[in-house]
């Protein structure tokens, strides 16, 4: 019988502390900056902000938070292009 190993728990990273004078080894923590919880938290913060005016276009234009469009992803990525390299090439999906 084989048992699985969670490799995330076994990977250890050295973190610098106190202006780089000390360090400690601890396991890798998952980054959740693009998850559903983060999106929900950001939406809740926007609702708490109300209908504030924000500056855009180098500070020359004012936009209300309620007028901002929410970005949406297409249902199918087929036919779209993805840039490669340093922005010089592209690949069609």
C-alpha positions, 0 to 999 in steps of 0.5 A: 500500500502506498501513501501520498506525501504532501511535498508542500509540507516538505519544502523548506525555505529560508526567510530573512528577518530583522533587516537580513541579520537573522534567518529562519527555515520554515515550510512554504506557505501557499499564496492566495492572492488570486483566489476566490476568497481574495476576490470576495474580500476585495469586492466587500471592501469596494462596497464598504468604500461606497461611491467614492471618486477616484482619480485616473488618467494621470490624475486628470480625470475623476471616476466614481467607483460605481461606474467601474466595469468588472472584468470578465473572462471569455467562456472559451479562449479558443482563437485568442492570442497569448504574447510570448517572449518579451512581447515580440511573439504570439501564439494562438490558442 
